[in-house]
Amino acid sequence: MSNADPSTSKGKGILVLAVDSLGLAQPSKPAAHPSWFGLAMCTLENRGDLFLLTLTGDNEHRINPSMIDKIRTALHQVRTEAKAGSVLITTAEGKFFSNGFDLAWAQAAGSGFRDRLHHMVESFRPVVADLISLPLPTIAAVTGHAAAAGLMLAISHDYVLMRKDRGVLYMSELDIGMTFPDYFMVVMRSKFASPIALRNVVLQAAKLKPMEALKMGIIDSVHESPKRHWRLLCASRRSWVLGSGMGTCIQRYVKLPSLRFAICLGWHTRKC
């Protein structure tokens, strides 16, 4: 399975979600946010048919309002410039893919901690919707640790690839006494291969190494080295050029009923 072709379906009894009919296919461009907290950065490169979104810097790539706005702006550019055969790959520099929400920023508000945390949770919801509704294949190339919202960022892509020698997947909410946002649970139920995998991640806060995550069906493949990792991604891009009709009218695949999924990923605050 470590050599699985990301251009094929996982075949897990999934239902088809046509997001055009649910109002998720063409979100408006995100409004500019003051760059008052710009330590967490990302870049977007366009290499022909390949869009490469990189979380830059040797840090934990914590998800804060500034990071969220930069990612949404990049995804809007991808949506605008994508053509038949385009692919998005998201990766990160350093030993972290993303270590989740920027709790230090929230805690700096003192009594306003919960308000800031809620703001990040709700601001991140459209990022998940943007990724799922993109009309092109998406790959998360996880080259380091992915925790909490960082893991959610990864599994919001169509395919998740990991390095064999580095990285842990971890939902930390249980250990730090926080509840899961409603849309986190919807996405995990739709993406994880089995109820046992969901139980281990949610109720046991398991820290999964790459091979464990692969066996549980949480990720799609594991690779020995960064060089092989990137070669496989480039090969995947070429296969999509040949089958570029994918994603033009049917955008994404999920296990849950599509209406419930749309409600949880919409830009409003209705609960699932």
Helices and strands as residue ranges (DSSP letters): E 15-17, G 19-22, E 41-47, E 50-56, H 65-81, E 87-92, E 96-98, H 103-107, G 110-112, H 113-133, E 138-142, E 145-147, H 149-155, E 159-163, E 169-170, H 173-176, H 182-191, H 195-202, H 210-215, E 221-223, H 226-242, E 252-254, H 258-265
